Amino acid sequence: MVNQCPICKQSLDGKGEFCILHNDALQNLERQYSQWVKSYRGELGKEEYYRKLLSLNETGPAVKAVIRYVQEKEGRR
């Protein structure tokens, strides 16, 4: 259904293609990427960033779900 989050099937929050939880996770993921790039002196691509986050126990399930969704959508998984 169009009005559902493609990850969890909850109602969309009206600000993007996900529910509130997954939109927040996506925003955090995108916001933190620039900090990670700085830490890696500009030598960190998005796919490597995603791999690193997926391997960390500290990465929350909502962020991991968004990463997997983005990877599948882009055909990278």
C-alpha positions as CSV (number, residue, x, y, z in Angstrom):
1,M,0.0,0.0,0.0
2,V,1.2,3.5,-0.9
3,N,0.6,5.1,2.5
4,Q,2.7,2.6,4.4
5,C,6.4,2.5,5.3
6,P,8.1,0.1,3.0
7,I,10.1,-1.3,5.9
8,C,7.6,-1.8,8.7
9,K,4.2,-1.1,7.1
10,Q,3.3,1.6,9.6
11,S,1.7,4.8,8.5
12,L,3.9,7.3,6.7
13,D,4.7,10.5,8.7
14,G,4.1,12.8,5.7
15,K,7.7,13.9,5.5
16,G,9.2,11.2,3.4
17,E,8.8,7.7,2.2
18,F,9.0,6.1,5.7
19,C,7.2,6.1,9.0
20,I,8.4,8.5,11.8
21,L,10.9,6.0,13.2
22,H,12.5,5.1,9.9
23,N,12.5,8.7,8.7
24,D,14.4,9.7,11.9
25,A,16.8,6.8,11.3
26,L,17.4,8.0,7.7
27,Q,18.0,11.6,8.8
28,N,20.5,10.5,11.5
29,L,22.2,8.2,9.1
30,E,22.7,11.0,6.6
31,R,23.6,13.6,9.2
32,Q,26.3,11.4,10.7
33,Y,27.9,10.4,7.4
34,S,29.7,13.7,7.1
35,Q,31.2,13.3,10.5
36,W,32.4,9.8,9.6
37,V,33.9,11.1,6.4
38,K,35.8,13.7,8.4
39,S,37.1,11.0,10.7
40,Y,38.3,9.0,7.8
41,R,39.9,12.1,6.2
42,G,37.5,12.0,3.2
43,E,38.2,8.4,2.3
44,L,34.9,6.8,3.2
45,G,32.3,6.0,0.6
46,K,28.7,5.5,1.5
47,E,28.8,1.8,0.9
48,E,31.7,1.3,3.2
49,Y,29.9,3.5,5.8
50,Y,26.9,1.3,5.5
51,R,29.1,-1.9,5.9
52,K,30.8,-0.5,9.0
53,L,27.5,0.5,10.6
54,L,25.9,-2.8,9.9
55,S,28.8,-4.6,11.6
56,L,28.5,-2.5,14.8
57,N,26.4,-3.9,17.7
58,E,25.7,-0.2,18.7
59,T,23.9,0.5,15.5
60,G,20.2,0.4,16.2
61,P,17.7,-1.9,14.4
62,A,15.9,1.0,12.7
63,V,19.1,2.3,11.2
64,K,20.1,-1.1,10.0
65,A,16.7,-1.7,8.5
66,V,17.0,1.6,6.6
67,I,20.5,0.7,5.4
68,R,19.4,-2.6,4.1
69,Y,16.4,-1.0,2.4
70,V,18.6,1.6,0.7
71,Q,21.0,-1.1,-0.4
72,E,18.3,-3.3,-1.9
73,K,16.6,-0.3,-3.6
74,E,20.0,0.6,-5.2
75,G,20.7,-3.0,-6.1
76,R,23.8,-3.2,-3.9
77,R,22.9,-6.0,-1.7
